[in-house]
Amino acid sequence: MKFSSNDVHKPVRENMGKYVFEVRKLALELMGAITESLGLGKNYMRNKMEDGMHVMAINWYSSFPQSCQMLGLPEHSDYSCLTILLQSARGLEIFDAEDKTWKIVPEVQGAHQVNVGDHLEVLSNGMYKSVIHRATLNAVKPRISIVSLRSLGMDEKMKTAKELVNEDHPERYKESSLNDFLN
């Protein structure tokens, strides 16, 4: 909400540069913690992530009285390592693969939601799972989401860390880049 304004250009001009810088720092810290949790060390992906892709998207979803009947964005996973999302109202849902149901992500004002993307699933050999999610329309008010996708460079191939492959855990994924995906 700190970035809200009646002038749609004002928050972009005044605040978005600072926001992008801070969310980039957050993504690098999170990736360090994740690669450390995998036993790869906190700097395992640091250089590739620092030089990698950072896509920002600002989405506006109108309110809709029968919100459960309308999707703002259909189900998908993100072709990135991490997605960091700031939203102004409830509307993000994640798919629970165990019970095959959609779960609404609770609204916590000012909190960022972090989703694991396809590239992190590949890197971790499936230890981290890409989040299947969708955006629903809010019945009461419009929703704004600021999405930050962080990953490797366009032509940089993501592959499973060789340290996570052994007889009990064979390599499960083919390496690919964002350009491969787009082609």
Secondary structure by P-SEA (a helix, b strand, c coil): cccccccccccccccaaaaaaaaaaaaaaaaaaaaaaaccccccaaaaaaabbbbbbbbbbbbbccccccccccbbbbcccbbbbbbccccbbbbcccccbbbbccccccbbbbbbcaaaaaaaccccccccbbbbbbccbbbbbbbbbbbcccccccccccccccccccccbbbbccccccc
